[in-house]
Amino acid sequence: IGVTAILTLLTPLAAKGGIGLLIAVRIIEGVFEGVTFPCIHAVWSRWAPPTERSRMASIAFAGNYAGTVVSMPLSGIFANAYGWESVFYIFGVVGCIWFVAWMFFIKTSPEVDHWISPKEKEFILGSLGRTEGVKEKIKHPWRGILTSAAVWALVASHFSENWGFYTLLTQLPTFLKDTMHFQLEKTGFISAIPYLVMGILLFVSGYLADTSIVKGWLTT
């Protein structure tokens, strides 16, 4: 997150340095940003009780859509008032502040969190079937994972979702501005609507998934 925020701040400078430098900065930014989502799953695997995991993960990922809903209208306003560079500067600073807050408040597991109460720590560790201070060495069945039809179904669905997500993110504002001739400020607000709906449905689906597990309708 910190590296991504810094590279966001440097994006206007990279753009002025040439297309090659801009592409390189964006690729590096994508590399660091890409590991964020798997890391979120790793954090929740150590924090969330199994019956609440889908709901908590949904809330976390809904933040991705919530950020888009907020940032797209604001980007149009900032770009129109202060120039396109201001969008990268403002959100880059916000990202740096978020990174500092994350490093201060967020811990990798309940065992190393000084803010959590003993009762809450005991509940979380007990629900996960873990004991404080005991480390397990896990042998990952990579062959089974890579040959699992369920895994590849998830890969296909995630690829398709991301294709639609980023197609809307990159093409919808341009379409509204150049083809439909909307003003820049309105373009941002209208472009944010699909992500608002996505965020709501993601939260609802997480709640339904946890409810299904609790009631025994689903096992995973």
Rosetta constraint file for C-alpha pairs under 8 A:
AtomPair CA 1 CA 5 HARMONIC 6.14 0.50
AtomPair CA 1 CA 32 HARMONIC 7.26 0.50
AtomPair CA 1 CA 33 HARMONIC 6.59 0.50
AtomPair CA 1 CA 36 HARMONIC 7.42 0.50
AtomPair CA 1 CA 95 HARMONIC 7.06 0.50
AtomPair CA 1 CA 96 HARMONIC 7.83 0.50
AtomPair CA 1 CA 99 HARMONIC 6.07 0.50
AtomPair CA 2 CA 6 HARMONIC 6.30 0.50
AtomPair CA 2 CA 95 HARMONIC 6.90 0.50
AtomPair CA 2 CA 96 HARMONIC 5.80 0.50
AtomPair CA 2 CA 99 HARMONIC 5.42 0.50
AtomPair CA 3 CA 7 HARMONIC 6.14 0.50
AtomPair CA 3 CA 29 HARMONIC 7.24 0.50
AtomPair CA 3 CA 32 HARMONIC 6.93 0.50
AtomPair CA 4 CA 8 HARMONIC 6.09 0.50
AtomPair CA 4 CA 29 HARMONIC 5.17 0.50
AtomPair CA 4 CA 30 HARMONIC 7.82 0.50
AtomPair CA 4 CA 32 HARMONIC 6.39 0.50
AtomPair CA 4 CA 33 HARMONIC 6.29 0.50
AtomPair CA 4 CA 95 HARMONIC 7.83 0.50
AtomPair CA 5 CA 9 HARMONIC 6.44 0.50
AtomPair CA 5 CA 91 HARMONIC 7.63 0.50
AtomPair CA 5 CA 92 HARMONIC 4.66 0.50
AtomPair CA 5 CA 93 HARMONIC 7.01 0.50
AtomPair CA 5 CA 94 HARMONIC 7.85 0.50
AtomPair CA 5 CA 95 HARMONIC 4.88 0.50
AtomPair CA 5 CA 96 HARMONIC 5.58 0.50
AtomPair CA 6 CA 10 HARMONIC 6.43 0.50
AtomPair CA 6 CA 92 HARMONIC 6.29 0.50
AtomPair CA 6 CA 96 HARMONIC 7.11 0.50
AtomPair CA 7 CA 11 HARMONIC 6.08 0.50
AtomPair CA 7 CA 25 HARMONIC 6.67 0.50
AtomPair CA 7 CA 26 HARMONIC 7.80 0.50
AtomPair CA 7 CA 29 HARMONIC 6.29 0.50
AtomPair CA 7 CA 92 HARMONIC 7.75 0.50
AtomPair CA 8 CA 29 HARMONIC 7.82 0.50
AtomPair CA 8 CA 88 HARMONIC 5.61 0.50
AtomPair CA 8 CA 89 HARMONIC 7.16 0.50
AtomPair CA 8 CA 91 HARMONIC 7.55 0.50
AtomPair CA 8 CA 92 HARMONIC 5.15 0.50
AtomPair CA 9 CA 88 HARMONIC 5.63 0.50
AtomPair CA 9 CA 89 HARMONIC 5.06 0.50
AtomPair CA 9 CA 91 HARMONIC 7.92 0.50
AtomPair CA 9 CA 92 HARMONIC 4.91 0.50
AtomPair CA 9 CA 93 HARMONIC 7.30 0.50
AtomPair CA 10 CA 14 HARMONIC 6.15 0.50
AtomPair CA 11 CA 15 HARMONIC 6.08 0.50
AtomPair CA 11 CA 22 HARMONIC 6.70 0.50
AtomPair CA 11 CA 25 HARMONIC 6.99 0.50
AtomPair CA 11 CA 26 HARMONIC 7.75 0.50
AtomPair CA 11 CA 88 HARMONIC 6.88 0.50
AtomPair CA 12 CA 16 HARMONIC 6.42 0.50
AtomPair CA 12 CA 85 HARMONIC 5.65 0.50
AtomPair CA 12 CA 88 HARMONIC 7.10 0.50
AtomPair CA 13 CA 17 HARMONIC 6.38 0.50
AtomPair CA 14 CA 18 HARMONIC 6.66 0.50
AtomPair CA 14 CA 19 HARMONIC 7.95 0.50
AtomPair CA 14 CA 21 HARMONIC 5.55 0.50
AtomPair CA 14 CA 22 HARMONIC 4.85 0.50
AtomPair CA 14 CA 25 HARMONIC 7.11 0.50
AtomPair CA 15 CA 19 HARMONIC 6.27 0.50
AtomPair CA 15 CA 21 HARMONIC 6.99 0.50
AtomPair CA 15 CA 22 HARMONIC 5.01 0.50
AtomPair CA 17 CA 21 HARMONIC 6.24 0.50
AtomPair CA 17 CA 22 HARMONIC 7.38 0.50
AtomPair CA 18 CA 22 HARMONIC 6.36 0.50
AtomPair CA 19 CA 23 HARMONIC 6.12 0.50
AtomPair CA 20 CA 24 HARMONIC 6.22 0.50
AtomPair CA 21 CA 25 HARMONIC 6.20 0.50
AtomPair CA 22 CA 26 HARMONIC 6.22 0.50
AtomPair CA 23 CA 27 HARMONIC 6.08 0.50
AtomPair CA 24 CA 28 HARMONIC 6.24 0.50
AtomPair CA 25 CA 29 HARMONIC 6.08 0.50
AtomPair CA 26 CA 30 HARMONIC 6.08 0.50
AtomPair CA 27 CA 31 HARMONIC 6.31 0.50
AtomPair CA 28 CA 32 HARMONIC 6.53 0.50
AtomPair CA 29 CA 33 HARMONIC 6.01 0.50
AtomPair CA 30 CA 34 HARMONIC 5.67 0.50
AtomPair CA 31 CA 35 HARMONIC 6.95 0.50
AtomPair CA 32 CA 36 HARMONIC 7.25 0.50
AtomPair CA 33 CA 37 HARMONIC 7.94 0.50
AtomPair CA 34 CA 38 HARMONIC 7.93 0.50
AtomPair CA 35 CA 39 HARMONIC 6.21 0.50
AtomPair CA 36 CA 40 HARMONIC 6.29 0.50
AtomPair CA 37 CA 41 HARMONIC 6.74 0.50
AtomPair CA 38 CA 42 HARMONIC 6.39 0.50
AtomPair CA 39 CA 43 HARMONIC 6.17 0.50
AtomPair CA 40 CA 44 HARMONIC 6.25 0.50
AtomPair CA 40 CA 57 HARMONIC 7.70 0.50
AtomPair CA 40 CA 60 HARMONIC 7.82 0.50
AtomPair CA 41 CA 45 HARMONIC 6.12 0.50
AtomPair CA 41 CA 57 HARMONIC 7.13 0.50
AtomPair CA 42 CA 46 HARMONIC 6.79 0.50
AtomPair CA 43 CA 47 HARMONIC 6.33 0.50
AtomPair CA 43 CA 108 HARMONIC 6.02 0.50
AtomPair CA 43 CA 109 HARMONIC 7.12 0.50
AtomPair CA 44 CA 48 HARMONIC 5.13 0.50
AtomPair CA 44 CA 53 HARMONIC 6.84 0.50
AtomPair CA 44 CA 56 HARMONIC 7.55 0.50
AtomPair CA 44 CA 57 HARMONIC 6.92 0.50
AtomPair CA 45 CA 53 HARMONIC 7.62 0.50
AtomPair CA 46 CA 108 HARMONIC 7.43 0.50
AtomPair CA 46 CA 109 HARMONIC 5.52 0.50
AtomPair CA 46 CA 110 HARMONIC 7.46 0.50
AtomPair CA 46 CA 128 HARMONIC 7.72 0.50
AtomPair CA 47 CA 109 HARMONIC 6.17 0.50
AtomPair CA 47 CA 110 HARMONIC 6.63 0.50
AtomPair CA 47 CA 124 HARMONIC 6.58 0.50
AtomPair CA 48 CA 52 HARMONIC 6.10 0.50
AtomPair CA 48 CA 53 HARMONIC 5.05 0.50
AtomPair CA 48 CA 56 HARMONIC 7.08 0.50
AtomPair CA 48 CA 124 HARMONIC 6.98 0.50
AtomPair CA 49 CA 53 HARMONIC 5.89 0.50
AtomPair CA 49 CA 124 HARMONIC 6.09 0.50
AtomPair CA 49 CA 127 HARMONIC 5.47 0.50
AtomPair CA 49 CA 128 HARMONIC 6.07 0.50
AtomPair CA 50 CA 54 HARMONIC 7.94 0.50
AtomPair CA 50 CA 127 HARMONIC 7.18 0.50
AtomPair CA 50 CA 128 HARMONIC 7.06 0.50
AtomPair CA 51 CA 210 HARMONIC 5.54 0.50
AtomPair CA 51 CA 211 HARMONIC 7.81 0.50
AtomPair CA 51 CA 213 HARMONIC 6.54 0.50
AtomPair CA 51 CA 214 HARMONIC 6.18 0.50
AtomPair CA 52 CA 56 HARMONIC 6.22 0.50
AtomPair CA 52 CA 210 HARMONIC 5.90 0.50
AtomPair CA 53 CA 57 HARMONIC 6.01 0.50
AtomPair CA 53 CA 210 HARMONIC 7.22 0.50
AtomPair CA 54 CA 58 HARMONIC 5.96 0.50
AtomPair CA 54 CA 206 HARMONIC 4.87 0.50
AtomPair CA 54 CA 207 HARMONIC 6.96 0.50
AtomPair CA 54 CA 209 HARMONIC 6.27 0.50
AtomPair CA 54 CA 210 HARMONIC 5.77 0.50
AtomPair CA 55 CA 59 HARMONIC 6.25 0.50
AtomPair CA 55 CA 203 HARMONIC 6.88 0.50
AtomPair CA 55 CA 205 HARMONIC 7.99 0.50
AtomPair CA 55 CA 206 HARMONIC 4.30 0.50
AtomPair CA 55 CA 207 HARMONIC 5.01 0.50
AtomPair CA 55 CA 209 HARMONIC 7.48 0.50
AtomPair CA 55 CA 210 HARMONIC 6.31 0.50
AtomPair CA 56 CA 60 HARMONIC 6.28 0.50
AtomPair CA 56 CA 206 HARMONIC 7.58 0.50
AtomPair CA 57 CA 61 HARMONIC 6.15 0.50
AtomPair CA 57 CA 206 HARMONIC 7.45 0.50
AtomPair CA 58 CA 62 HARMONIC 5.78 0.50
AtomPair CA 58 CA 202 HARMONIC 5.84 0.50
AtomPair CA 58 CA 203 HARMONIC 5.22 0.50
AtomPair CA 58 CA 205 HARMONIC 7.67 0.50
AtomPair CA 58 CA 206 HARMONIC 5.21 0.50
AtomPair CA 59 CA 63 HARMONIC 6.51 0.50
AtomPair CA 59 CA 202 HARMONIC 7.77 0.50
AtomPair CA 59 CA 203 HARMONIC 5.81 0.50
AtomPair CA 59 CA 206 HARMONIC 7.87 0.50
AtomPair CA 60 CA 64 HARMONIC 7.45 0.50
AtomPair CA 61 CA 65 HARMONIC 7.24 0.50
AtomPair CA 61 CA 199 HARMONIC 7.99 0.50
AtomPair CA 61 CA 202 HARMONIC 7.83 0.50
AtomPair CA 62 CA 66 HARMONIC 6.12 0.50
AtomPair CA 62 CA 198 HARMONIC 7.83 0.50
AtomPair CA 62 CA 199 HARMONIC 4.70 0.50
AtomPair CA 62 CA 200 HARMONIC 7.42 0.50
AtomPair CA 62 CA 202 HARMONIC 6.21 0.50
AtomPair CA 62 CA 203 HARMONIC 6.46 0.50
AtomPair CA 63 CA 67 HARMONIC 5.89 0.50
AtomPair CA 63 CA 199 HARMONIC 7.44 0.50
AtomPair CA 64 CA 68 HARMONIC 6.47 0.50
AtomPair CA 64 CA 199 HARMONIC 7.91 0.50
AtomPair CA 65 CA 69 HARMONIC 6.16 0.50
AtomPair CA 65 CA 195 HARMONIC 5.25 0.50
AtomPair CA 65 CA 196 HARMONIC 6.56 0.50
AtomPair CA 65 CA 198 HARMONIC 6.82 0.50
AtomPair CA 65 CA 199 HARMONIC 5.27 0.50
AtomPair CA 66 CA 70 HARMONIC 6.28 0.50
AtomPair CA 66 CA 195 HARMONIC 7.18 0.50
AtomPair CA 66 CA 196 HARMONIC 6.62 0.50
AtomPair CA 66 CA 199 HARMONIC 6.42 0.50
AtomPair CA 67 CA 71 HARMONIC 5.82 0.50
AtomPair CA 68 CA 72 HARMONIC 5.81 0.50
AtomPair CA 68 CA 192 HARMONIC 6.62 0.50
AtomPair CA 68 CA 195 HARMONIC 6.65 0.50
AtomPair CA 69 CA 73 HARMONIC 7.21 0.50
AtomPair CA 69 CA 189 HARMONIC 7.89 0.50
AtomPair CA 69 CA 192 HARMONIC 4.59 0.50
AtomPair CA 69 CA 193 HARMONIC 7.02 0.50
AtomPair CA 69 CA 195 HARMONIC 5.94 0.50
AtomPair CA 69 CA 196 HARMONIC 5.93 0.50
AtomPair CA 70 CA 74 HARMONIC 6.45 0.50
AtomPair CA 70 CA 192 HARMONIC 7.53 0.50
AtomPair CA 71 CA 75 HARMONIC 5.72 0.50
AtomPair CA 72 CA 76 HARMONIC 6.49 0.50
AtomPair CA 72 CA 188 HARMONIC 4.78 0.50
AtomPair CA 72 CA 189 HARMONIC 6.68 0.50
AtomPair CA 72 CA 191 HARMONIC 7.02 0.50
AtomPair CA 72 CA 192 HARMONIC 6.04 0.50
AtomPair CA 73 CA 77 HARMONIC 6.45 0.50
AtomPair CA 73 CA 185 HARMONIC 6.45 0.50
AtomPair CA 73 CA 186 HARMONIC 7.49 0.50
AtomPair CA 73 CA 187 HARMONIC 7.49 0.50
AtomPair CA 73 CA 188 HARMONIC 3.96 0.50
AtomPair CA 73 CA 189 HARMONIC 4.66 0.50
AtomPair CA 73 CA 191 HARMONIC 7.96 0.50
AtomPair CA 73 CA 192 HARMONIC 7.01 0.50
AtomPair CA 74 CA 78 HARMONIC 5.99 0.50
AtomPair CA 74 CA 188 HARMONIC 7.23 0.50
AtomPair CA 75 CA 79 HARMONIC 5.87 0.50
AtomPair CA 75 CA 87 HARMONIC 5.66 0.50
AtomPair CA 75 CA 188 HARMONIC 6.97 0.50
AtomPair CA 76 CA 80 HARMONIC 6.04 0.50
AtomPair CA 76 CA 184 HARMONIC 5.45 0.50
AtomPair CA 76 CA 185 HARMONIC 4.75 0.50
AtomPair CA 76 CA 186 HARMONIC 7.76 0.50
AtomPair CA 76 CA 187 HARMONIC 7.23 0.50
AtomPair CA 76 CA 188 HARMONIC 5.38 0.50
AtomPair CA 77 CA 81 HARMONIC 6.11 0.50
AtomPair CA 77 CA 184 HARMONIC 7.51 0.50
AtomPair CA 77 CA 185 HARMONIC 5.42 0.50
AtomPair CA 78 CA 82 HARMONIC 5.54 0.50
AtomPair CA 78 CA 83 HARMONIC 6.71 0.50
AtomPair CA 78 CA 84 HARMONIC 7.18 0.50
AtomPair CA 78 CA 86 HARMONIC 6.35 0.50
AtomPair CA 78 CA 87 HARMONIC 6.04 0.50
AtomPair CA 79 CA 83 HARMONIC 4.33 0.50
AtomPair CA 79 CA 84 HARMONIC 4.29 0.50
AtomPair CA 79 CA 85 HARMONIC 7.28 0.50
AtomPair CA 79 CA 86 HARMONIC 6.52 0.50
AtomPair CA 79 CA 87 HARMONIC 6.32 0.50
AtomPair CA 80 CA 84 HARMONIC 7.44 0.50
AtomPair CA 80 CA 184 HARMONIC 6.97 0.50
AtomPair CA 80 CA 185 HARMONIC 7.39 0.50
AtomPair CA 82 CA 86 HARMONIC 6.03 0.50
AtomPair CA 83 CA 87 HARMONIC 7.74 0.50
AtomPair CA 84 CA 88 HARMONIC 7.59 0.50
AtomPair CA 85 CA 89 HARMONIC 6.48 0.50
AtomPair CA 86 CA 90 HARMONIC 5.90 0.50
AtomPair CA 87 CA 91 HARMONIC 6.17 0.50
AtomPair CA 88 CA 92 HARMONIC 5.65 0.50
AtomPair CA 89 CA 93 HARMONIC 6.21 0.50
AtomPair CA 90 CA 94 HARMONIC 6.33 0.50
AtomPair CA 91 CA 95 HARMONIC 6.02 0.50
AtomPair CA 92 CA 96 HARMONIC 6.33 0.50
AtomPair CA 93 CA 97 HARMONIC 6.32 0.50
AtomPair CA 94 CA 98 HARMONIC 6.14 0.50
AtomPair CA 95 CA 99 HARMONIC 6.12 0.50
AtomPair CA 96 CA 100 HARMONIC 6.43 0.50
AtomPair CA 97 CA 101 HARMONIC 6.33 0.50
AtomPair CA 98 CA 102 HARMONIC 6.00 0.50
AtomPair CA 99 CA 103 HARMONIC 6.21 0.50
AtomPair CA 100 CA 104 HARMONIC 6.31 0.50
AtomPair CA 101 CA 105 HARMONIC 6.09 0.50
AtomPair CA 101 CA 106 HARMONIC 7.99 0.50
AtomPair CA 102 CA 106 HARMONIC 5.29 0.50
AtomPair CA 103 CA 107 HARMONIC 7.71 0.50
AtomPair CA 106 CA 113 HARMONIC 7.92 0.50
AtomPair CA 107 CA 112 HARMONIC 6.55 0.50
AtomPair CA 107 CA 113 HARMONIC 5.63 0.50
AtomPair CA 108 CA 112 HARMONIC 7.19 0.50
AtomPair CA 108 CA 113 HARMONIC 7.85 0.50
AtomPair CA 109 CA 113 HARMONIC 6.64 0.50
AtomPair CA 110 CA 116 HARMONIC 7.10 0.50
AtomPair CA 110 CA 121 HARMONIC 5.83 0.50
AtomPair CA 110 CA 124 HARMONIC 7.64 0.50
AtomPair CA 110 CA 125 HARMONIC 7.66 0.50
AtomPair CA 111 CA 121 HARMONIC 7.37 0.50
AtomPair CA 111 CA 132 HARMONIC 6.35 0.50
AtomPair CA 111 CA 133 HARMONIC 7.63 0.50
AtomPair CA 116 CA 120 HARMONIC 6.58 0.50
AtomPair CA 116 CA 121 HARMONIC 6.49 0.50
AtomPair CA 117 CA 121 HARMONIC 6.19 0.50
AtomPair CA 118 CA 122 HARMONIC 6.09 0.50
AtomPair CA 119 CA 123 HARMONIC 6.24 0.50
AtomPair CA 120 CA 124 HARMONIC 6.22 0.50
AtomPair CA 121 CA 125 HARMONIC 6.11 0.50
AtomPair CA 122 CA 126 HARMONIC 5.84 0.50
AtomPair CA 123 CA 127 HARMONIC 6.09 0.50
AtomPair CA 124 CA 128 HARMONIC 6.32 0.50
AtomPair CA 125 CA 129 HARMONIC 6.13 0.50
AtomPair CA 125 CA 130 HARMONIC 5.05 0.50
AtomPair CA 125 CA 131 HARMONIC 6.21 0.50
AtomPair CA 125 CA 132 HARMONIC 7.23 0.50
AtomPair CA 126 CA 130 HARMONIC 5.94 0.50
AtomPair CA 126 CA 131 HARMONIC 7.18 0.50
AtomPair CA 130 CA 134 HARMONIC 7.40 0.50
AtomPair CA 141 CA 145 HARMONIC 6.18 0.50
AtomPair CA 142 CA 146 HARMONIC 6.05 0.50
AtomPair CA 143 CA 147 HARMONIC 6.13 0.50
AtomPair CA 144 CA 148 HARMONIC 5.94 0.50
AtomPair CA 145 CA 151 HARMONIC 6.67 0.50
AtomPair CA 146 CA 151 HARMONIC 7.18 0.50
AtomPair CA 146 CA 152 HARMONIC 7.78 0.50
AtomPair CA 147 CA 151 HARMONIC 7.83 0.50
AtomPair CA 147 CA 152 HARMONIC 7.99 0.50
AtomPair CA 148 CA 152 HARMONIC 6.57 0.50
AtomPair CA 149 CA 153 HARMONIC 6.09 0.50
AtomPair CA 150 CA 154 HARMONIC 6.31 0.50
AtomPair CA 151 CA 155 HARMONIC 6.26 0.50
AtomPair CA 152 CA 156 HARMONIC 6.06 0.50
AtomPair CA 153 CA 157 HARMONIC 6.18 0.50
AtomPair CA 154 CA 158 HARMONIC 5.94 0.50
AtomPair CA 155 CA 159 HARMONIC 5.98 0.50
AtomPair CA 156 CA 160 HARMONIC 6.16 0.50
AtomPair CA 157 CA 161 HARMONIC 6.10 0.50
AtomPair CA 158 CA 162 HARMONIC 6.08 0.50
AtomPair CA 159 CA 163 HARMONIC 6.10 0.50
AtomPair CA 160 CA 164 HARMONIC 6.35 0.50
AtomPair CA 161 CA 165 HARMONIC 6.03 0.50
AtomPair CA 162 CA 166 HARMONIC 6.01 0.50
AtomPair CA 163 CA 167 HARMONIC 5.95 0.50
AtomPair CA 164 CA 168 HARMONIC 6.13 0.50
AtomPair CA 165 CA 169 HARMONIC 6.13 0.50
AtomPair CA 166 CA 170 HARMONIC 5.95 0.50
AtomPair CA 167 CA 171 HARMONIC 5.63 0.50
AtomPair CA 167 CA 172 HARMONIC 7.43 0.50
AtomPair CA 168 CA 172 HARMONIC 4.98 0.50
AtomPair CA 168 CA 173 HARMONIC 7.92 0.50
AtomPair CA 168 CA 191 HARMONIC 7.87 0.50
AtomPair CA 169 CA 173 HARMONIC 7.32 0.50
AtomPair CA 169 CA 191 HARMONIC 7.71 0.50
AtomPair CA 170 CA 174 HARMONIC 7.32 0.50
AtomPair CA 171 CA 175 HARMONIC 6.04 0.50
AtomPair CA 172 CA 176 HARMONIC 6.11 0.50
AtomPair CA 172 CA 191 HARMONIC 6.31 0.50
AtomPair CA 173 CA 177 HARMONIC 6.14 0.50
AtomPair CA 173 CA 187 HARMONIC 5.73 0.50
AtomPair CA 173 CA 188 HARMONIC 6.73 0.50
AtomPair CA 173 CA 191 HARMONIC 6.01 0.50
AtomPair CA 174 CA 178 HARMONIC 5.77 0.50
AtomPair CA 174 CA 179 HARMONIC 7.69 0.50
AtomPair CA 175 CA 179 HARMONIC 5.17 0.50
AtomPair CA 175 CA 180 HARMONIC 6.57 0.50
AtomPair CA 176 CA 180 HARMONIC 4.75 0.50
AtomPair CA 176 CA 181 HARMONIC 6.13 0.50
AtomPair CA 176 CA 182 HARMONIC 5.70 0.50
AtomPair CA 176 CA 187 HARMONIC 6.03 0.50
AtomPair CA 177 CA 181 HARMONIC 4.63 0.50
AtomPair CA 177 CA 182 HARMONIC 4.83 0.50
AtomPair CA 177 CA 183 HARMONIC 6.45 0.50
AtomPair CA 177 CA 184 HARMONIC 6.64 0.50
AtomPair CA 177 CA 187 HARMONIC 6.42 0.50
AtomPair CA 178 CA 182 HARMONIC 7.68 0.50
AtomPair CA 182 CA 186 HARMONIC 6.31 0.50
AtomPair CA 182 CA 187 HARMONIC 5.90 0.50
AtomPair CA 183 CA 187 HARMONIC 6.10 0.50
AtomPair CA 184 CA 188 HARMONIC 6.59 0.50
AtomPair CA 185 CA 189 HARMONIC 6.83 0.50
AtomPair CA 186 CA 190 HARMONIC 6.16 0.50
AtomPair CA 187 CA 191 HARMONIC 5.95 0.50
AtomPair CA 188 CA 192 HARMONIC 6.29 0.50
AtomPair CA 189 CA 193 HARMONIC 6.99 0.50
AtomPair CA 191 CA 195 HARMONIC 7.99 0.50
AtomPair CA 192 CA 196 HARMONIC 6.40 0.50
AtomPair CA 193 CA 197 HARMONIC 6.52 0.50
AtomPair CA 194 CA 198 HARMONIC 6.21 0.50
AtomPair CA 195 CA 199 HARMONIC 6.04 0.50
AtomPair CA 196 CA 200 HARMONIC 6.40 0.50
AtomPair CA 197 CA 201 HARMONIC 6.21 0.50
AtomPair CA 198 CA 202 HARMONIC 5.98 0.50
AtomPair CA 199 CA 203 HARMONIC 6.33 0.50
AtomPair CA 200 CA 204 HARMONIC 6.32 0.50
AtomPair CA 201 CA 205 HARMONIC 5.97 0.50
AtomPair CA 202 CA 206 HARMONIC 6.25 0.50
AtomPair CA 203 CA 207 HARMONIC 6.43 0.50
AtomPair CA 204 CA 208 HARMONIC 6.24 0.50
AtomPair CA 205 CA 209 HARMONIC 6.06 0.50
AtomPair CA 206 CA 210 HARMONIC 6.33 0.50
AtomPair CA 207 CA 211 HARMONIC 6.19 0.50
AtomPair CA 208 CA 212 HARMONIC 6.07 0.50
AtomPair CA 209 CA 213 HARMONIC 6.37 0.50
AtomPair CA 209 CA 218 HARMONIC 7.87 0.50
AtomPair CA 210 CA 214 HARMONIC 6.23 0.50
AtomPair CA 211 CA 215 HARMONIC 6.16 0.50
AtomPair CA 212 CA 216 HARMONIC 6.00 0.50
AtomPair CA 212 CA 217 HARMONIC 4.89 0.50
AtomPair CA 212 CA 218 HARMONIC 5.47 0.50
AtomPair CA 213 CA 217 HARMONIC 5.92 0.50
AtomPair CA 213 CA 218 HARMONIC 4.96 0.50
AtomPair CA 213 CA 219 HARMONIC 5.82 0.50
AtomPair CA 213 CA 220 HARMONIC 7.10 0.50
